[in-house]
Amino acid sequence: MIDKHLLEHLECFLTKSRRDKFAKVIAQRTSHFTVATEDVYQLHNTSAVIRSCDVFGIQEVSIVEEQNTKRIDREIAMGAQKWVDLNRYHSIKSCIEDLKQKGYQIVATTPHGNNCDLQDFDVSKKSCFFFGRETEGLSEEVLNAADCYLKIPMVGFTESLNISVSAAIILQHVTSKLKRTAIDWQLSEAEQLKKRLQWCQKTIKSYDEIVERFYNNKV
């Protein structure tokens, strides 16, 4: 349960422009869609995917590091890791189980016999878009667990895109389409309050001292 009085007090320590920015950004955040990367080798690719998630309002990203464990490239993510929630998994099985428990369908972004073109994708379902390794693509485990397969139509000689580019194209399309529907895609009030508090914590340097003084003064 978020203490609204504490949150209001903390936001007094933010500039008006920062408070306005928080309000504007959080109103566009969604958990209706999420993204998962599977053992992406190139560090800048994972970082760039996180950046795209922030840009298009995706609040959570799942990173599976079964084989490749790497830190997030702060320069390429451009601070996006501060505002996007990162869920880390050491096995693809645990990641998929967790996502399905949360009500997400598993969408494998890969050419497949039963694939769906991006423009035909049904945005009404809660979906997690899986992106695989640079050369091998998604594992058989993800492909077997997938509820549907999604591809970006291509008309050139090149048959694939860098995963960060693919993520940006897909997220821009599905989030734009989602916002033109009547679906309740925004974060709940409770989720928005939680994010506001977490963002205050990441922004205010003397956060702990301010919180301690706030509660001491209430006694």
PyMOL commands that set and color helices and strands:
alter all, ss='L'
color gray80, all
select helices_A, chain A and resi 4-11+16-26+43-55+74-77+80-83+92-101+118-120+140-145+163-178+189-203+207-218
alter helices_A, ss='H'
color red, helices_A
select strands_A, chain A and resi 33-38+60-64+85-89+105-109+115-117+127-131+148-151
alter strands_A, ss='S'
color yellow, strands_A
deselect
rebuild
show_as cartoon
